[in-house]
Amino acid sequence: MKITTKLSIIFSIIASVALVIFGVLVYLFTLNHSDKVFQELLSDRVTITEKLFLEKESFSAIELEKIKGQFLRALPEETEEVIELKNDVMPVFKYNYSDKNKQQLIVNESYSFQEGNMTGVSNIFNVNKKRYLIIVTAVDVVGIQNLVFLRVRIIILILIVLPLLFITSFVVTKRALRPLTNKIHHANAISASNLYERLQIINPNDEIGELAIAFNKLLDRLEASFKSQKSFISNASHEIRNPLTAIMGEAEITGAKLRSTEEYAESLKTILQEAERLSLTVNNLLELSKVRATEEDIKFEILQFDDFLEEVKTSFDFFSPENKVSISIAKTQSGIYSVSINKNLMKTALFNLLDNACKFSSNKPVEIKLVKVGNWLSLAIEDNGLGITEKDLLQIKEPFYRGENTLHINGSGIGLALCEKIITLNNGTLTIDSVLNNGTKVIIMLPFQST
């Protein structure tokens, strides 16, 4: 069931229930008011009857009938009787009343009762030490007719208004949801080929406008993800295809005819270089995919980062003995550089950063500075190498992106993307500051672990 139909039914039911309740209340209030007015009329007749009874000896029979005709116009099916009450004796009633009403009539000084359509009012008064009961009854024909008329009109009104309510609510709801319907049609028309299109935002302050804004933001993220994925696949294919093509070409050329030992050695050296380049690319791709796949399962441990940094330096010296990396650690008041990180991942990131610093500076001196900045640990890796242009600096963290001035140096372009991902997972930040031909400075910020 569509929202338009559902809302129309809900609004119709609510309005119908309210209308029925309103009609019932009007009917009940009218009924109560009609009964009250008729009982007051009967009470007045009881009072007049009482006064006439007390003073009947002062009037002749003709005068008495004349007074009754002037003040007591007969009501429909009106009855009137005056009965003398005697102790412990049930009086004889001229008209029939229920046993319950008979008991109440002789007990209550004033009493109002209902016998079917007939309404009655009674009053007990004393004359010459005798007690008398006056009972006046009548049928409120006009009131009953008015109530029947009102009841029929309320039922007819409800039967007419109910379908009108549904139709009106359906039209209003459909018109109110028309912008949402239009956006649904537009959203269904958006695919991978036209992912650049966006939903129109008419009123950004209502719920439909907020939904359109949220959907457009989702499309922005999807478009960026598509572009990144497309670029990643294109670059990965390029980085893998090039060394494979070089290896196959070198092998075909070398095997085309017999060559000298020196030529075979040179050919094998070229193949080995391209194989190492391919191995580096594949390993970095595996590392990047592993980090993304295990993002939610990463375990952290608290360790002293200065000791960890010395450990990384020792391992890197074994990996690259000719490096000229030096470490400078600023002293803190507590002498503690306590952080919570994943040791293996952080070691991979630092290895990549140190390798880049040495590789792109042709093994010139590289300085590592560790200092405390507020509640953060700041690790700066600074080299004196080629540097990065302002244009390349904007995209240098994208997977497989390489600066124009570094294309002649062996690399895959995945290292920085992998490093940033690892450092982000460790709740840190990675920033790069570089000047072309004047070196590069990489700064890692990690939060201190409170002890």
BAFI-644551 format. One line per field, with one value per residue (C-alpha): residue in three letters; x, y, z. Coordinates in steps of 0.05 Angstrom, whole numbers. Example, Ala and Ser with C-alpha at 12.3 -4.5 7.8 and 13.67 -1.06 7.14 Angstrom:
2
resn	c(ALA:SER)
px	c(246:273)
py	c(-90:-21)
pz	c(156:143)
***
This chain:
451
resn	c(MET:LYS:ILE:THR:THR:LYS:LEU:SER:ILE:ILE:PHE:SER:ILE:ILE:ALA:SER:VAL:ALA:LEU:VAL:ILE:PHE:GLY:VAL:LEU:VAL:TYR:LEU:PHE:THR:LEU:ASN:HIS:SER:ASP:LYS:VAL:PHE:GLN:GLU:LEU:LEU:SER:ASP:ARG:VAL:THR:ILE:THR:GLU:LYS:LEU:PHE:LEU:GLU:LYS:GLU:SER:PHE:SER:ALA:ILE:GLU:LEU:GLU:LYS:ILE:LYS:GLY:GLN:PHE:LEU:ARG:ALA:LEU:PRO:GLU:GLU:THR:GLU:GLU:VAL:ILE:GLU:LEU:LYS:ASN:ASP:VAL:MET:PRO:VAL:PHE:LYS:TYR:ASN:TYR:SER:ASP:LYS:ASN:LYS:GLN:GLN:LEU:ILE:VAL:ASN:GLU:SER:TYR:SER:PHE:GLN:GLU:GLY:ASN:MET:THR:GLY:VAL:SER:ASN:ILE:PHE:ASN:VAL:ASN:LYS:LYS:ARG:TYR:LEU:ILE:ILE:VAL:THR:ALA:VAL:ASP:VAL:VAL:GLY:ILE:GLN:ASN:LEU:VAL:PHE:LEU:ARG:VAL:ARG:ILE:ILE:ILE:LEU:ILE:LEU:ILE:VAL:LEU:PRO:LEU:LEU:PHE:ILE:THR:SER:PHE:VAL:VAL:THR:LYS:ARG:ALA:LEU:ARG:PRO:LEU:THR:ASN:LYS:ILE:HIS:HIS:ALA:ASN:ALA:ILE:SER:ALA:SER:ASN:LEU:TYR:GLU:ARG:LEU:GLN:ILE:ILE:ASN:PRO:ASN:ASP:GLU:ILE:GLY:GLU:LEU:ALA:ILE:ALA:PHE:ASN:LYS:LEU:LEU:ASP:ARG:LEU:GLU:ALA:SER:PHE:LYS:SER:GLN:LYS:SER:PHE:ILE:SER:ASN:ALA:SER:HIS:GLU:ILE:ARG:ASN:PRO:LEU:THR:ALA:ILE:MET:GLY:GLU:ALA:GLU:ILE:THR:GLY:ALA:LYS:LEU:ARG:SER:THR:GLU:GLU:TYR:ALA:GLU:SER:LEU:LYS:THR:ILE:LEU:GLN:GLU:ALA:GLU:ARG:LEU:SER:LEU:THR:VAL:ASN:ASN:LEU:LEU:GLU:LEU:SER:LYS:VAL:ARG:ALA:THR:GLU:GLU:ASP:ILE:LYS:PHE:GLU:ILE:LEU:GLN:PHE:ASP:ASP:PHE:LEU:GLU:GLU:VAL:LYS:THR:SER:PHE:ASP:PHE:PHE:SER:PRO:GLU:ASN:LYS:VAL:SER:ILE:SER:ILE:ALA:LYS:THR:GLN:SER:GLY:ILE:TYR:SER:VAL:SER:ILE:ASN:LYS:ASN:LEU:MET:LYS:THR:ALA:LEU:PHE:ASN:LEU:LEU:ASP:ASN:ALA:CYS:LYS:PHE:SER:SER:ASN:LYS:PRO:VAL:GLU:ILE:LYS:LEU:VAL:LYS:VAL:GLY:ASN:TRP:LEU:SER:LEU:ALA:ILE:GLU:ASP:ASN:GLY:LEU:GLY:ILE:THR:GLU:LYS:ASP:LEU:LEU:GLN:ILE:LYS:GLU:PRO:PHE:TYR:ARG:GLY:GLU:ASN:THR:LEU:HIS:ILE:ASN:GLY:SER:GLY:ILE:GLY:LEU:ALA:LEU:CYS:GLU:LYS:ILE:ILE:THR:LEU:ASN:ASN:GLY:THR:LEU:THR:ILE:ASP:SER:VAL:LEU:ASN:ASN:GLY:THR:LYS:VAL:ILE:ILE:MET:LEU:PRO:PHE:GLN:SER:THR)
px	c(0:27:38:-14:-69:-45:-45:-113:-143:-111:-134:-204:-209:-186:-233:-290:-280:-277:-340:-378:-356:-377:-446:-457:-438:-484:-541:-528:-523:-587:-622:-599:-620:-688:-701:-680:-725:-785:-773:-771:-837:-868:-839:-873:-939:-929:-918:-981:-1021:-998:-1018:-1086:-1097:-1081:-1126:-1181:-1233:-1224:-1246:-1310:-1307:-1315:-1259:-1214:-1223:-1210:-1145:-1123:-1139:-1097:-1037:-1038:-1047:-1050:-987:-987:-1015:-1012:-1035:-1042:-1061:-1058:-1054:-1057:-999:-1012:-958:-940:-995:-980:-1024:-1070:-1044:-1092:-1041:-993:-920:-863:-852:-785:-815:-873:-823:-784:-847:-869:-799:-770:-795:-782:-772:-763:-772:-781:-833:-818:-830:-867:-832:-858:-844:-871:-871:-894:-926:-962:-1031:-1066:-1017:-1030:-981:-1000:-964:-972:-952:-952:-932:-931:-897:-848:-872:-838:-773:-775:-790:-732:-685:-706:-696:-627:-607:-626:-591:-527:-527:-539:-485:-435:-451:-442:-380:-341:-328:-316:-264:-228:-229:-205:-150:-128:-123:-88:-39:-24:-10:33:74:79:149:170:140:177:242:230:221:284:324:302:329:399:449:523:522:491:514:530:455:424:354:323:316:256:250:312:276:221:228:227:281:324:313:336:397:416:405:448:504:499:506:567:599:580:607:672:676:663:716:765:750:756:822:847:831:861:925:931:924:976:1025:1018:1016:1079:1129:1095:1101:1174:1189:1155:1187:1257:1248:1224:1281:1333:1306:1302:1375:1436:1471:1534:1538:1542:1479:1441:1464:1441:1374:1364:1381:1327:1276:1294:1285:1216:1197:1217:1176:1117:1127:1128:1063:1028:1053:1029:961:956:975:923:868:887:882:813:788:809:790:739:784:846:874:910:964:994:1069:1125:1130:1203:1224:1181:1213:1283:1260:1234:1300:1340:1296:1302:1378:1378:1332:1371:1442:1463:1409:1427:1367:1376:1328:1318:1271:1251:1248:1181:1169:1148:1195:1138:1112:1054:1007:954:968:970:1044:1049:1009:1045:1112:1089:1070:1136:1176:1141:1152:1226:1236:1204:1246:1311:1291:1268:1328:1380:1399:1414:1407:1336:1318:1264:1238:1194:1162:1100:1049:994:959:989:1052:1084:1130:1163:1203:1242:1286:1326:1301:1263:1203:1132:1097:1035:993:1018:1012:936:931:994:954:911:927:976:985:1057:1088:1114:1185:1187:1166:1238:1245:1220:1155:1081:1046:1008:1054:1025:953:970:1005:947:898:939:950:876:858:905:865:921:932:982:1002:1053:1090:1137:1174:1198:1273:1276:1255:1191:1167:1116:1083:1046:1001:979:939:974:947:930:963)
py	c(0:68:123:167:114:96:168:181:122:143:215:192:145:199:251:201:180:254:268:209:229:300:277:231:286:336:285:268:341:357:297:318:390:369:324:378:431:384:365:438:448:391:418:485:448:410:477:508:446:449:522:509:451:493:550:512:529:603:591:565:505:551:597:537:509:578:585:516:533:597:570:496:482:406:371:308:248:290:258:291:263:284:227:231:194:154:122:50:46:41:91:72:104:125:110:53:63:13:-15:20:88:76:66:129:171:161:169:230:300:314:261:257:192:160:109:91:154:185:234:247:295:289:331:318:376:383:412:412:360:315:295:296:271:307:270:301:260:275:255:304:291:353:336:264:287:337:283:235:291:307:234:222:286:266:197:226:278:224:180:239:268:202:192:267:263:205:239:305:273:232:294:335:279:264:338:343:281:300:330:264:224:268:257:182:182:225:180:118:150:160:105:95:131:195:194:268:286:311:317:386:420:466:478:455:466:414:339:327:379:347:279:308:339:273:235:285:278:202:211:255:200:147:188:200:126:107:155:130:58:72:108:53:-2:38:53:-17:-47:1:-13:-88:-90:-49:-94:-156:-127:-109:-180:-214:-167:-176:-252:-254:-211:-250:-317:-297:-316:-339:-285:-277:-290:-215:-203:-258:-230:-160:-188:-226:-163:-125:-180:-182:-107:-110:-171:-134:-74:-121:-155:-88:-67:-133:-133:-61:-79:-139:-96:-43:-94:-129:-64:-49:-119:-123:-52:-73:-128:-86:-95:-40:-42:11:20:71:103:126:54:30:82:57:-14:7:43:-20:-62:-10:-8:-83:-73:-12:-11:50:96:160:165:199:204:263:253:313:301:307:321:250:221:178:174:127:113:61:33:-30:-45:-85:-37:24:-10:-20:53:78:31:59:131:120:82:140:191:154:134:203:238:190:168:238:250:240:267:240:287:263:316:325:377:385:318:294:260:292:251:289:254:306:293:335:302:320:350:351:403:440:405:336:350:354:282:250:207:176:103:95:170:190:258:277:287:216:173:153:124:53:53:34:97:57:71:138:115:54:98:147:90:57:122:140:72:87:152:195:243:247:313:327:393:397:447:426:410:428:365:338:337:285:296:242:262:209:220:206:150:175:136)
pz	c(0:-20:31:-3:6:76:100:67:104:170:163:143:202:251:222:219:292:312:272:302:373:359:333:392:442:407:410:484:504:466:498:567:556:528:589:636:603:603:676:694:658:696:762:748:737:802:838:807:823:895:901:870:917:977:956:919:973:955:883:853:807:745:768:783:713:683:721:699:627:631:667:654:581:573:553:508:548:612:677:745:813:886:937:1012:1044:1108:1151:1135:1083:1009:974:917:853:799:744:735:757:766:836:839:823:872:928:909:901:974:1002:966:977:903:851:776:739:670:650:577:537:595:642:712:769:840:903:975:1014:1082:1092:1160:1187:1128:1075:1002:941:875:812:743:681:607:542:511:440:411:445:420:349:352:377:322:271:300:301:229:206:244:212:142:153:174:114:67:100:106:31:23:78:44:-24:5:47:-13:-58:-4:13:-60:-73:-10:-30:-104:-94:-62:-120:-170:-133:-132:-208:-216:-168:-207:-270:-239:-257:-263:-330:-302:-231:-235:-234:-169:-141:-143:-74:-71:4:44:110:103:109:34:24:78:46:-22:10:45:-20:-59:-7:-15:-91:-79:-38:-89:-147:-110:-94:-167:-192:-140:-157:-232:-222:-175:-226:-283:-244:-216:-285:-311:-255:-261:-338:-348:-312:-341:-411:-398:-371:-430:-481:-451:-449:-522:-547:-507:-530:-604:-616:-580:-540:-500:-425:-411:-453:-416:-349:-369:-393:-328:-289:-327:-315:-241:-234:-267:-225:-161:-185:-197:-129:-94:-127:-111:-38:-28:-58:-11:49:29:19:85:123:94:105:178:196:250:278:292:362:398:451:496:486:492:423:432:446:388:342:360:345:276:262:278:231:177:183:169:109:82:112:71:99:135:182:249:308:354:414:456:531:567:641:653:601:575:503:517:458:439:369:328:329:264:222:249:234:162:155:184:140:78:100:116:50:11:47:31:-39:-63:-32:-61:9:34:109:136:204:250:306:362:406:450:427:479:486:420:399:338:294:236:180:140:79:29:-34:-97:-63:-90:-133:-107:-160:-142:-68:-74:-100:-73:-23:-77:-92:-151:-159:-170:-178:-247:-221:-190:-249:-263:-193:-178:-139:-141:-116:-62:-2:20:12:55:107:114:121:176:214:209:238:295:310:282:224:167:135:81:71:12:-33:-102:-102:-28:8:40:112:135:202:241:300:349:413:479:521:590:646)
***
